[in-house]
Amino acid sequence: MEQPAVGPIIDAVIDALDGSGSGAVAAYLDDETLLHVPGGSGLAGEYQGRDAICGLLDRMTEASHGTLRFETVCTTTRDGGGVRLCGHIIGRRRARSLAMDASLEATVAGETVREIWLACSDQHAWDAFWS
């Protein structure tokens, strides 16, 4: 079984979380892609499809005035198209600061992201930042 080339997809996801908005990652999403955002903030929930996911990423970029950053510490891949990015997510919004460990886990099929899960080390702080 041929393994997906996840490098460009990983770069695009990181770019999308580094203040560039959804443009970098849109090509790797389709109408079936799912994004899971945990918590109790206005961002929490499941987003399905390119438009919904890109809309969320652009909303996050705008709300943080482009300061949102995901600083990758490690990347691991597994057979079957799984990839995990571990690192730190930082940003500023109004008078609030965000700084915590986070991970993104994704399943990739070919050149398309099938599903993404976001996990933060401090869910309460994440929710407060986006509330």
C-alpha positions as CSV (number, residue, x, y, z in Angstrom):
1,M,0.0,0.0,0.0
2,E,1.4,3.4,-1.0
3,Q,1.8,5.8,1.9
4,P,0.4,9.3,1.5
5,A,2.9,12.2,1.1
6,V,2.0,14.0,4.3
7,G,4.9,16.6,4.2
8,P,3.1,19.2,2.1
9,I,-0.1,18.7,4.0
10,I,1.6,19.2,7.3
11,D,3.3,22.3,6.0
12,A,-0.1,23.6,4.8
13,V,-1.8,23.0,8.2
14,I,1.0,24.7,10.0
15,D,0.8,27.7,7.6
16,A,-3.0,27.9,8.2
17,L,-2.3,28.2,11.9
18,D,0.5,30.6,11.5
19,G,-1.5,33.7,10.6
20,S,-1.9,32.9,6.9
21,G,-5.5,31.8,7.1
22,S,-7.1,28.9,5.2
23,G,-5.6,29.4,1.8
24,A,-2.6,27.1,2.4
25,V,-4.7,24.1,3.5
26,A,-7.8,24.5,1.4
27,A,-6.4,22.3,-1.4
28,Y,-6.0,19.4,0.9
29,L,-9.7,19.5,2.2
30,D,-12.9,18.3,0.6
31,D,-16.6,18.2,1.5
32,E,-16.1,15.1,3.7
33,T,-13.1,16.4,5.8
34,L,-14.0,16.6,9.5
35,L,-12.4,18.8,12.1
36,H,-13.0,18.3,15.8
37,V,-12.5,21.2,18.2
38,P,-13.1,20.3,21.9
39,G,-14.3,22.5,24.7
40,G,-16.9,25.0,25.5
41,S,-15.9,28.1,23.6
42,G,-17.7,29.5,20.5
43,L,-15.3,27.5,18.4
44,A,-16.0,24.1,19.9
45,G,-17.7,21.6,17.7
46,E,-17.4,19.6,14.6
47,Y,-16.7,21.2,11.3
48,Q,-17.4,19.3,8.1
49,G,-16.2,20.3,4.7
50,R,-13.7,22.7,3.2
51,D,-16.0,25.7,3.5
52,A,-16.7,25.2,7.2
53,I,-13.1,24.4,8.1
54,C,-11.6,27.2,6.1
55,G,-14.2,29.6,7.6
56,L,-13.1,28.6,11.1
57,L,-9.4,29.0,10.3
58,D,-10.0,32.4,8.8
59,R,-12.1,33.4,11.8
60,M,-9.3,32.3,14.2
61,T,-6.8,34.3,12.1
62,E,-8.9,37.4,12.1
63,A,-9.8,37.2,15.8
64,S,-6.2,36.8,16.8
65,H,-5.1,39.6,14.3
66,G,-2.8,37.0,12.7
67,T,-0.9,36.3,15.9
68,L,-2.0,32.7,16.2
69,R,1.1,30.4,15.8
70,F,1.6,26.7,16.1
71,E,5.2,26.0,16.9
72,T,5.9,22.4,16.0
73,V,8.2,20.4,18.4
74,C,7.7,17.0,16.8
75,T,5.9,15.3,14.0
76,T,5.1,11.6,13.9
77,T,3.5,9.5,11.2
78,R,2.0,6.1,11.3
79,D,1.1,3.6,8.6
80,G,-2.3,4.2,7.1
81,G,-1.9,8.0,6.7
82,G,-1.9,9.1,10.4
83,V,0.1,12.1,11.4
84,R,0.5,13.9,14.8
85,L,1.9,17.4,15.3
86,C,3.0,18.2,18.8
87,G,4.0,21.7,19.9
88,H,3.0,25.0,21.4
89,I,0.1,27.2,20.3
90,I,0.4,30.9,21.1
91,G,-1.5,34.0,20.2
92,R,-3.0,37.3,21.3
93,R,-6.6,38.4,21.2
94,R,-7.8,41.6,22.7
95,A,-6.0,41.7,26.1
96,R,-5.7,37.9,26.3
97,S,-2.7,35.8,25.6
98,L,-2.7,32.1,24.6
99,A,0.4,29.9,25.3
100,M,0.0,26.2,25.8
101,D,1.1,22.8,24.6
102,A,-1.2,21.4,21.9
103,S,-1.4,18.6,19.3
104,L,-3.1,18.1,16.0
105,E,-3.8,14.6,14.9
106,A,-4.9,13.9,11.3
107,T,-5.8,11.1,9.1
108,V,-4.7,11.6,5.5
109,A,-5.8,9.6,2.4
110,G,-3.8,10.4,-0.8
111,E,-3.6,14.2,-0.8
112,T,-6.7,14.8,1.2
113,V,-7.1,15.3,5.0
114,R,-9.9,13.0,6.1
115,E,-10.2,14.0,9.8
116,I,-8.4,16.3,12.2
117,W,-8.5,16.4,16.0
118,L,-7.2,19.3,18.1
119,A,-6.1,18.8,21.7
120,C,-4.9,21.4,24.1
121,S,-3.1,21.0,27.4
122,D,-5.3,23.6,29.1
123,Q,-8.8,23.4,27.8
124,H,-10.1,26.0,30.3
125,A,-7.5,28.6,29.0
126,W,-8.3,27.7,25.4
127,D,-12.0,28.3,26.0
128,A,-11.4,31.5,27.8
129,F,-9.1,32.8,25.0
130,W,-11.8,32.2,22.4
131,S,-14.8,33.3,24.5
